[in-house]
Amino acid sequence: MLAAITGDRQQRVDVNSRPSLIAIVYLAVVGPCVFILQPGFVQGLVEYLGLTEQQAGFIASAEMFGLATTTVLLSFVSSRVTWRNVVTICIIICVLGNLASLGQSDFNTLAAIRYVTGLGSGGIISLTFTMMSLTERSDRNFGYIIVWVLTYGAFGLLLMPKAYAIVGMNGVFIFFAAFCAFGLAFVRHLPDSGDHVETGEEARGFSAALKGSTLAAILSYNIAIGIVWAYLFLVGLDAGMPVQAVANALTVSQFLGIAGAFLAVLFEVRLGRLLPLAIGIIGGAASVYYLVGDIGGAEYWIGVCGFNFLWNLSMPYLLATLADFDLKGRMVVHGVSMQFIGYAVGPAIAARLLGFGYDAINTTAAILFVAAALLLLPGVMAQREGLRR
C-alpha cells in the first residue's frame, strides 16, 4: 500500500519541476492546517466543547508540542530517512488523529490526541520546508507557501463561525481529516531525499556562533507569534466585538498577510533581506503592542492587520536566510524545529500569562519580537557581506 502512494523510488523527482512544487506547496498547507486556524479553533474549544480559555490554550500548546517533537527529531535524522515514506506515515497520523478527536470533550483525552496529531503535522511541515529550501528560487518559493497557507487561513477563519453553527466541532474535525487525506495524492511528486541535489559546493562555512544566533532568533520570533496567535480571537471578543466581526477582522488580516508574502514572491532578493526583515519584525512588534491597553474595534483591526501583514512579509525571508547557511537544507530543518518549539511554547506561556490579562500577553510578545531582530542581525549581515567566519 505504501508503494502505491509513494510511487517509483528509482525515478528521481526534479524538485524545481511544476508537479513537485505544487505537491510541496499543498502539503506545506496541510501540515499547519489546524495551527493557521488556531484562533478560531481555540474559540471553538471554549464555546462548543465547554473548555475553559486556559484549557483551550493548553490543548493548542499540546498540538504544537507534537509538531515540535517531530521537527526536532527530524533535525537529527532527516538525511537518513526516506522522505516520501515519512510524509505518508505523517499524513495517516494526522487523518487518524482528527478522526479520533470526534466526540471528545475531556481535556486530558483531547490534549493527548491533539499531541499525537501534531506529531504527524510536524513531520509534514519539516520535510516540505526542507524540500523547498533545495529549490533554485527559495525566497520566491517560500513566499508561495506562505501565500497559500494564508489563503487557506483567510477563508477558514471567515467560515469557521458558520461551520461551527452548521456542523459543530465534529464537522470541523472531519474537514481536517479529509483535507489531510487528500495530500496522499501528492506524495509521489516529492523528492525522496536531498542527496541528489546539485549543490556546487558542500558547505558554505558560516560559523556555529552565527548559526546559533540565527536559530535563537527564529525561536524568539516564533514564541512571540505563538503567544499572540492563540488568543487573538478572544482579544477581539474582550474588546467588545461580536464573534463574526472578529472573524471578519482576522480574515482581512489574513488577506493582508497574503499580500505581505506575495511581496516576497514579487521582489525576491531585489531589496535584499535586511530591509524587509527589519520592517517585518520591528513593525510586527509595534502592531502587537498596539493591542495593549483599552482597545476597541478600530485598534483591534489595525493591530491584527499590521501583525499579519508584517509577520508574513518577513517569514519567507527568514526561511530563505536559513536556507543560505548550507546547501542541503540542514539549517532549514533545525530552523523549522525552532519554529515549532516556539509555536508550542508560545500558547503555554500565553496561558500562564492569562491571569495578568491580555496586555501581559501582547507586551511579552512585542519584547520577544525585538529580541529576535537583534539576534538575527549578525547572521543576515554576514550573508549580505559574504563573510565566512
C-alpha angles and dihedrals in degrees: 000000000000091000091052089059101039097045129209108343091194090066110079119221121225103230090206094055120109096244091051094047091048091049093049093048094048093049091044086061093045093055098062095028091126098036094054088055093043098122090056092039092054090047089052092051089054100042102033104030096036096236121149120252090251093050091049090051091051092049090052088048092049091057090048090050087055090053090047093049093058096041091052091048092049091050085071102036108026092105091054101049134075105253099208093050093049093048091050093051091046092052090052090050090052093050093049092044093054092046090049089054091065112116094002119136101151109110098220095043094048092045090054093048093048090049090056090045088053090055089064094043092051093055092051093048096045096051097041091051090048090051092050091051088063094060121104096242102039097161090056095040095049085051089057090053092052092045093055095041089054094044088056090045095049095054091038095055091045093053101037097088090052092043091053091049093050106034103010126217092312091059090053091051090050090052091052090050093050093045090053094045092056088061090074088075090065101048096091090062094059124098113253096220141343095246096098096050112117105238106167090215132034101225139010096216104228114159125258089241092059092046092047093050091050093049089049088053091052090050094049092045094051096043085058092050091047091051093051100038100054095062101026093108092050091048087061092050089049088055088061098257122143117250095253092046089056090048090050092051092050091047092053089046089054091053089050087050088055088053090051093051091044089059087063089051091048101043101026103175098337090110093037120238102269096071099047091043092051093047093044099047102036091039089050090054090052092048093052092047088052087070091061117104133018102340135176134194095290094053090046092053093049094046099047094040092050091045095051096043094050097039090056095041089059100039099075089049091049091052093045089050088056090048091055094059090075138001104236101055098256095130091048090056090051091044093051089051089053089047094056095039083058092048089050097046093042099067090043091054090046091051089053091048092048091092089064093050135251092293090068090050095052095041091053091050092050091052091050091051090056091047089052092053092053093047093047096051100080094053095046091048091049091052092047093050093042093237121165107201 
